[in-house]
Amino acid sequence: ATQERLDDLNDVYRLYRCRTIMNCTEVCPKGLAPSRAIEQIRLMMVKDSL
């Protein structure tokens, strides 16, 4: 299931639209860090492609 979700994110209009401005982290009502999570997913996908 994890690989399936990663495959869905591997698109220039999804994962790489985030500009890491961190606005989402500032306003997240749950106190999460979406920008940080997106960056981790990007790194994981790059490592998997090497």
FENVEN-V345083 format. One line per field, one symbol per residue. phi: phi as a letter, one per 40 degrees, with the letter a starting at -180 (. if undefined). burial: + if it has 9 or more other C-alpha atoms within 8 Angstrom, else -. A space follows every 50 residues. Layout:
# FENVEN-V345083
phi: ???
burial: ???
This chain:
# FENVEN-V345083
phi: .cccccccccaccbccccbfcgccccbcccgcbdcccccccdcccccccc
burial: -----+-------++--+-----++--+----+++--++--+--+-----
